[in-house]
Amino acid sequence: MTAFAIAEIKALVRQPQRVQAQQLLERLAAAVLPILTRRRFHVRRLHEFFPKDGALLGMNVNRGAKIYVRLRLKHAPDTFYPYEALLETLLHELTHMVHGPHNEAFYTYLEELKAEMESLMVRGLVGEEGAKFADAGTGQRLGGSRVSAPARVAAVLAAKRREQYTSLLGGKINHRLG
């Protein structure tokens, strides 16, 4: 375990599919571990929450002492949000480690985190191994710098998933992130 790993990851006990929720939180934590390590973010707790306000998707308490993420739909607590949406919520909450208010600096930093996350995902760098090798270089090939076919495919698939998620929400995302 690295020094920047999240110490406590906890799903809600009284909600359906608790085991799947726990696994989802652990997957999210592993995905962002290289970012936590590179940026030296200390997040003590990552917890699921299910607030009455259905538009509230996440909350960062005391700059990482505890980060809450809503995993489930308000009117269907046995249904989880898409993984990519949850990851975006977590990145939003990690942005609050640096910027409190939702201003231009906040959204610029959030875009940096999203780009970094996409780069890590394309390179398959998640969890502790990803944290070790995230800054290992880009691995340029001799004779050119073409993007490999698997990277292009992964980027296209990620764009399609984002497009599908946006269309599920009626074409625009209007959720409030804490």
Rosetta blueprint (number, residue, H / E / L):
1 M L
2 T L
3 A L
4 F L
5 A L
6 I L
7 A L
8 E E
9 I E
10 K E
11 A L
12 L L
13 V L
14 R L
15 Q L
16 P L
17 Q L
18 R H
19 V H
20 Q H
21 A H
22 Q H
23 Q H
24 L H
25 L H
26 E H
27 R H
28 L H
29 A H
30 A H
31 A H
32 V H
33 L H
34 P H
35 I H
36 L H
37 T H
38 R H
39 R H
40 R L
41 F L
42 H L
43 V L
44 R L
45 R E
46 L E
47 H E
48 E E
49 F L
50 F L
51 P L
52 K L
53 D L
54 G L
55 A L
56 L E
57 L L
58 G E
59 M E
60 N E
61 V E
62 N L
63 R L
64 G L
65 A L
66 K E
67 I E
68 Y E
69 V E
70 R L
71 L L
72 R E
73 L E
74 K L
75 H L
76 A E
77 P E
78 D E
79 T E
80 F E
81 Y L
82 P L
83 Y H
84 E H
85 A H
86 L H
87 L H
88 E H
89 T H
90 L H
91 L H
92 H H
93 E H
94 L H
95 T H
96 H L
97 M L
98 V L
99 H L
100 G L
101 P L
102 H L
103 N L
104 E H
105 A H
106 F H
107 Y H
108 T H
109 Y H
110 L H
111 E H
112 E H
113 L H
114 K H
115 A H
116 E H
117 M H
118 E H
119 S H
120 L H
121 M H
122 V H
123 R L
124 G L
125 L L
126 V L
127 G H
128 E H
129 E H
130 G H
131 A H
132 K H
133 F H
134 A L
135 D L
136 A L
137 G L
138 T L
139 G L
140 Q L
141 R L
142 L L
143 G L
144 G L
145 S L
146 R L
147 V L
148 S L
149 A H
150 P H
151 A H
152 R H
153 V H
154 A H
155 A H
156 V H
157 L H
158 A H
159 A H
160 K H
161 R H
162 R H
163 E H
164 Q H
165 Y H
166 T H
167 S H
168 L H
169 L L
170 G L
171 G L
172 K L
173 I L
174 N L
175 H L
176 R E
177 L L
178 G L
